[in-house]
Amino acid sequence: MKIARNSFVVIEYSLRLSDGSYVKGEKEAASMNFIVGYGQLIAALEEALTGLEQGARLELTIPAGEAFGELDHDQVKTYELSEFPAGRDLVAGKWAIAKNSGTGSQYSYFVKEKTDSTITVDYNHPLAGKDLHYDIAVVFVRPAHAEELEFLRPCEHGENSDKIQ
């Protein structure tokens, strides 16, 4: 079976950056499963896998612009600690997580620099501006089960599925 929309797929992979450092799978391949067509992967990676069969191997590079985007210098901000009180407890060179108490949403940011009076944070994705080098083995491919699709497409299943189009 070829990988296509609504395929359940298992891959093993390693992911390196252009400098040779590994993000995943340096000593042992990482494993990931997903269903094609639901945004669970970077679009360029899903597109490259489409049409492959179980047992296939693939090496590819996804340019930064098609992965997590180019580094956006406007996403690097410097604040006075008086306007960013939580910054007093943060450490330069570490990631932090912010939570919106109203919505419950969370996002992360990197603390680039901290002085006695300011803090510089970077809101870019950690892999922004980086080309991604994948080495992939397609381990398993099958049609997704109805229960799996129900989780991904709840409006098309269940009691009223015949009424929803």
N, C-alpha and C positions, 0 to 999 in steps of 0.2 A: 504494500500500500504506500502511495506517495503522500507526503505531507501536504495537506490542504486545509481550508477553513473547516472548523469543527473536528480536526484531528487532535487526539490526545498524544503528546509527544514527550519522550524522555531523552535528554541529551546529557552527555558528559563533556566537559569543556575545561580549557584553561583560558585565562584572560590576562594578557600582558599589555603594558604601555610601551610607547616607543623607546623609552630608556631601558627596556628589558625587565623592569620590575613587574612582579605578578600582583594582580588584584585578586585572582582566584586560581586555584589549581596548580600551584607551583610544585608541590611534592606529589600530590595525588589529585586526579581530575575531580572537579566539582560536578555535581549533578543537579539538574533542574528539570521539572516537568511543567507543562503548560498546555493550554488548548489554543489552537491557532485561530486568530481572528478577533481576539478580545483585548488587545492592548496589553497583554501580560509581558511582552518583550519590546525592546527597541524595535521600531518598525523596520529599519534596515536589516536587522538580524532575522526577524520573522520572514521578511521577503527573501533573504538569501537561503533560508532553510526550505521554503516552499518548493515542492516538487522533488525533494530528496526522499530516499527510502531508508528504511531500517538498515543499519550496517554502513551507511555512507559516512564519509569523512569530509571535512571541509576546513580549510584555512582561509580566513578572510580578515581584512582590515576595514573597520568602519570609521570613516573620518569624523572628527569631533563634531562637525556641523550636522551630521546625521545621527549622532549618538546623544550626548547630553548638551550639545550646543557649544558654541565658542565661549571663551571666558568673557564675561560682561563686566568691565571695570566699573560700571555704574552700580553694580551689586556689592561693591566694596565701600563700606561707610565708616567714617570716624565720628564718634560721639564723645561729648564731654561726659565724664562719669556722673555729673549732676543730673544729666538728662537720661542716663542709662544706668540707674542704680544697681540693677542686677549684675552689671559688669564688674562691680567691685570684687565679687567672689570668683570671677572667671580667670582662667589661666591661658596665657598666650601659647599658641601651638596646639590647642585642644579644641575639640568640637563641643558645642553646647546645643541644647534643645530648648526651644521656646514653645510655650503653649498659650493659645488664645483662650482665656477663661470663658468668654462668651460662646464660642463655637466648639471648643474642645479640640480644634485642629492644632497640629504640631508641625514645626519645621525646624531644621537644623541650620547652624551657621558655624563658621570657623573663626576662632579668635586669632587674628593675625598678629596683633601687637597690643600691648597694654602699657600705659605709663601711669604715673601718679594721678594724672588728671584726665586722660583720654583712653579710649578703647577703639580699636579698628577691627571690624568684623567683616567677613566675606560670606555673602548669601548664595554664591554660586554652588551648583552641585559639585561634589568632590571630584567628579570626572569631567567637568566642563573644561573645554579647551584641549582635551586629550583624545588622540586617535586610539581606538580599541583594536587589539590584535587577538583574534579568537582562533583556537584550534578545537574543533568540535567533532564528536562522534555521535551519530544518531543511534541511540540504543534501542528505542522502541517506538512504534507508531501503530495506532489503532483509531477507529472512529470513537469520538467521545460518547459516553453513555448519557442517556436522557437526564439522569440525576445530576450529572456534572454540568450539563447545559442549563438545567433549571436554575442552578446557582448563578450562572453567568448571564442568563436571559430570563429572569423571573417573570416578566410580563407576558412571555409567550407560553408559559406553562401554568399548571394549577387549575383550580375550579373554573375560572372564567377564560381559559385559554382560547376557547372557540369564539369568544366575543372580541378578543383583542387581535388586531392585525397589524 
